Amino acid sequence: MSKKVSIIVPAYNASSTINKCIDSLLNQTINNIEVIVINDCSKDDTLDKLKKYGNKIVLINNKKNLGPAASRNKGLDKATGDFIGFVDSDDWIELDFYEKLYNTAIKYDADIALTEIYRTNNNKYFFNLKKEKVADNTHKKFKLAKIPQYNY
């Protein structure tokens, strides 16, 4: 059985971007995911847009504005996944993004899989890693896997 990935999205006044963000998460090529969105007291119609997703997402409404870091922590409290991912509400990701991270983590039995992302001038995104590699930190507490450069 595959391990679950929990993706946490803090959202504050994200009405103009939240649908593109959530749609990119719900349409991932990896199946076993949960999307947790923390509405951080938005003053626009972000909450209305999030409610339309129904039970496709886990929706948390902050009672007061906490900011993105504390909102992510609330998401961590609700997460049931074996792996955790974070996406900002004004971002979106390619449909196979989490599948590639997941497969790399499984391949190397890694605790953490990561990549870097950059935006180029012509609005194309690319990950800036030259090769796949695994690194252990000096205290051997976790294993880290990085995925190779991945162009769009």
Contacts in CASP RR format, 6 or more apart in sequence:
PFRMAT RR
TARGET T0000
AUTHOR 0000-0000-0000
METHOD contacts of the structure
MODEL  1
MSKKVSIIVPAYNASSTINKCIDSLLNQTINNIEVIVINDCSKDDTLDKL
KKYGNKIVLINNKKNLGPAASRNKGLDKATGDFIGFVDSDDWIELDFYEK
LYNTAIKYDADIALTEIYRTNNNKYFFNLKKEKVADNTHKKFKLAKIPQY
NY
2 30 0 8 1.000
2 31 0 8 1.000
2 32 0 8 1.000
2 102 0 8 1.000
3 32 0 8 1.000
3 81 0 8 1.000
3 82 0 8 1.000
3 83 0 8 1.000
3 102 0 8 1.000
3 106 0 8 1.000
4 32 0 8 1.000
4 33 0 8 1.000
4 34 0 8 1.000
4 80 0 8 1.000
4 81 0 8 1.000
4 82 0 8 1.000
4 83 0 8 1.000
5 30 0 8 1.000
5 32 0 8 1.000
5 33 0 8 1.000
5 34 0 8 1.000
5 81 0 8 1.000
5 82 0 8 1.000
5 83 0 8 1.000
5 84 0 8 1.000
5 85 0 8 1.000
5 98 0 8 1.000
5 102 0 8 1.000
6 33 0 8 1.000
6 34 0 8 1.000
6 36 0 8 1.000
6 79 0 8 1.000
6 80 0 8 1.000
6 81 0 8 1.000
6 83 0 8 1.000
6 84 0 8 1.000
6 85 0 8 1.000
7 25 0 8 1.000
7 33 0 8 1.000
7 34 0 8 1.000
7 35 0 8 1.000
7 36 0 8 1.000
7 84 0 8 1.000
7 85 0 8 1.000
7 86 0 8 1.000
7 87 0 8 1.000
7 98 0 8 1.000
8 36 0 8 1.000
8 38 0 8 1.000
8 72 0 8 1.000
8 75 0 8 1.000
8 76 0 8 1.000
8 79 0 8 1.000
8 84 0 8 1.000
8 85 0 8 1.000
8 86 0 8 1.000
8 87 0 8 1.000
9 21 0 8 1.000
9 22 0 8 1.000
9 25 0 8 1.000
9 35 0 8 1.000
9 36 0 8 1.000
9 37 0 8 1.000
9 38 0 8 1.000
9 86 0 8 1.000
9 87 0 8 1.000
9 88 0 8 1.000
9 89 0 8 1.000
10 37 0 8 1.000
10 38 0 8 1.000
10 40 0 8 1.000
10 67 0 8 1.000
10 68 0 8 1.000
10 71 0 8 1.000
10 72 0 8 1.000
10 88 0 8 1.000
10 89 0 8 1.000
11 18 0 8 1.000
11 37 0 8 1.000
11 38 0 8 1.000
11 39 0 8 1.000
11 40 0 8 1.000
11 42 0 8 1.000
11 46 0 8 1.000
11 50 0 8 1.000
11 71 0 8 1.000
11 89 0 8 1.000
12 39 0 8 1.000
12 40 0 8 1.000
12 41 0 8 1.000
12 42 0 8 1.000
12 46 0 8 1.000
12 65 0 8 1.000
12 67 0 8 1.000
12 68 0 8 1.000
12 71 0 8 1.000
12 89 0 8 1.000
13 42 0 8 1.000
13 43 0 8 1.000
13 44 0 8 1.000
13 46 0 8 1.000
14 21 0 8 1.000
14 42 0 8 1.000
14 44 0 8 1.000
14 46 0 8 1.000
14 89 0 8 1.000
14 90 0 8 1.000
15 42 0 8 1.000
15 44 0 8 1.000
15 45 0 8 1.000
15 46 0 8 1.000
15 49 0 8 1.000
17 89 0 8 1.000
17 90 0 8 1.000
17 91 0 8 1.000
17 92 0 8 1.000
18 37 0 8 1.000
18 46 0 8 1.000
18 49 0 8 1.000
18 50 0 8 1.000
18 89 0 8 1.000
19 49 0 8 1.000
20 92 0 8 1.000
21 87 0 8 1.000
21 88 0 8 1.000
21 89 0 8 1.000
21 90 0 8 1.000
21 91 0 8 1.000
21 92 0 8 1.000
22 35 0 8 1.000
22 37 0 8 1.000
22 50 0 8 1.000
22 53 0 8 1.000
22 57 0 8 1.000
23 92 0 8 1.000
24 92 0 8 1.000
24 93 0 8 1.000
24 94 0 8 1.000
24 95 0 8 1.000
25 33 0 8 1.000
25 35 0 8 1.000
25 87 0 8 1.000
25 93 0 8 1.000
26 35 0 8 1.000
26 53 0 8 1.000
26 56 0 8 1.000
26 57 0 8 1.000
27 95 0 8 1.000
28 93 0 8 1.000
28 95 0 8 1.000
28 96 0 8 1.000
28 97 0 8 1.000
28 98 0 8 1.000
28 99 0 8 1.000
29 95 0 8 1.000
29 96 0 8 1.000
29 98 0 8 1.000
29 99 0 8 1.000
30 96 0 8 1.000
30 98 0 8 1.000
30 99 0 8 1.000
30 102 0 8 1.000
33 98 0 8 1.000
34 58 0 8 1.000
34 79 0 8 1.000
34 80 0 8 1.000
34 81 0 8 1.000
35 56 0 8 1.000
35 57 0 8 1.000
35 58 0 8 1.000
36 57 0 8 1.000
36 58 0 8 1.000
36 60 0 8 1.000
36 75 0 8 1.000
36 78 0 8 1.000
36 79 0 8 1.000
37 50 0 8 1.000
37 57 0 8 1.000
37 58 0 8 1.000
37 59 0 8 1.000
37 60 0 8 1.000
37 89 0 8 1.000
38 60 0 8 1.000
38 61 0 8 1.000
38 62 0 8 1.000
38 71 0 8 1.000
38 72 0 8 1.000
38 74 0 8 1.000
38 75 0 8 1.000
39 46 0 8 1.000
39 47 0 8 1.000
39 50 0 8 1.000
39 59 0 8 1.000
39 60 0 8 1.000
39 61 0 8 1.000
39 62 0 8 1.000
40 62 0 8 1.000
40 65 0 8 1.000
40 66 0 8 1.000
40 67 0 8 1.000
40 68 0 8 1.000
40 71 0 8 1.000
41 61 0 8 1.000
41 62 0 8 1.000
41 63 0 8 1.000
41 64 0 8 1.000
41 65 0 8 1.000
46 89 0 8 1.000
47 61 0 8 1.000
50 57 0 8 1.000
50 59 0 8 1.000
51 59 0 8 1.000
53 59 0 8 1.000
58 78 0 8 1.000
60 74 0 8 1.000
60 75 0 8 1.000
60 78 0 8 1.000
62 71 0 8 1.000
62 74 0 8 1.000
66 74 0 8 1.000
68 88 0 8 1.000
72 86 0 8 1.000
76 84 0 8 1.000
83 101 0 8 1.000
83 102 0 8 1.000
83 105 0 8 1.000
83 113 0 8 1.000
85 98 0 8 1.000
87 93 0 8 1.000
94 125 0 8 1.000
94 152 0 8 1.000
100 147 0 8 1.000
100 150 0 8 1.000
101 113 0 8 1.000
101 114 0 8 1.000
101 115 0 8 1.000
101 147 0 8 1.000
102 113 0 8 1.000
104 110 0 8 1.000
104 113 0 8 1.000
104 132 0 8 1.000
104 145 0 8 1.000
104 146 0 8 1.000
104 147 0 8 1.000
105 111 0 8 1.000
105 112 0 8 1.000
105 113 0 8 1.000
105 145 0 8 1.000
107 145 0 8 1.000
108 134 0 8 1.000
108 143 0 8 1.000
108 145 0 8 1.000
109 143 0 8 1.000
110 134 0 8 1.000
110 142 0 8 1.000
110 143 0 8 1.000
110 144 0 8 1.000
110 145 0 8 1.000
111 142 0 8 1.000
111 143 0 8 1.000
111 144 0 8 1.000
112 142 0 8 1.000
112 143 0 8 1.000
112 144 0 8 1.000
112 145 0 8 1.000
113 144 0 8 1.000
113 145 0 8 1.000
113 146 0 8 1.000
113 147 0 8 1.000
114 144 0 8 1.000
114 145 0 8 1.000
114 146 0 8 1.000
114 147 0 8 1.000
115 127 0 8 1.000
115 129 0 8 1.000
115 146 0 8 1.000
115 147 0 8 1.000
115 150 0 8 1.000
116 127 0 8 1.000
116 128 0 8 1.000
116 129 0 8 1.000
117 125 0 8 1.000
117 126 0 8 1.000
117 127 0 8 1.000
117 128 0 8 1.000
118 125 0 8 1.000
118 126 0 8 1.000
118 127 0 8 1.000
118 128 0 8 1.000
119 125 0 8 1.000
120 126 0 8 1.000
124 151 0 8 1.000
124 152 0 8 1.000
125 152 0 8 1.000
126 149 0 8 1.000
126 150 0 8 1.000
126 151 0 8 1.000
126 152 0 8 1.000
127 147 0 8 1.000
127 148 0 8 1.000
127 149 0 8 1.000
127 150 0 8 1.000
127 151 0 8 1.000
128 149 0 8 1.000
129 146 0 8 1.000
129 147 0 8 1.000
129 148 0 8 1.000
129 149 0 8 1.000
129 150 0 8 1.000
130 148 0 8 1.000
130 149 0 8 1.000
131 148 0 8 1.000
131 149 0 8 1.000
132 145 0 8 1.000
132 146 0 8 1.000
132 147 0 8 1.000
132 148 0 8 1.000
133 145 0 8 1.000
133 146 0 8 1.000
134 143 0 8 1.000
134 144 0 8 1.000
134 145 0 8 1.000
134 146 0 8 1.000
135 143 0 8 1.000
135 144 0 8 1.000
135 146 0 8 1.000
136 142 0 8 1.000
136 143 0 8 1.000
136 144 0 8 1.000
137 144 0 8 1.000
END
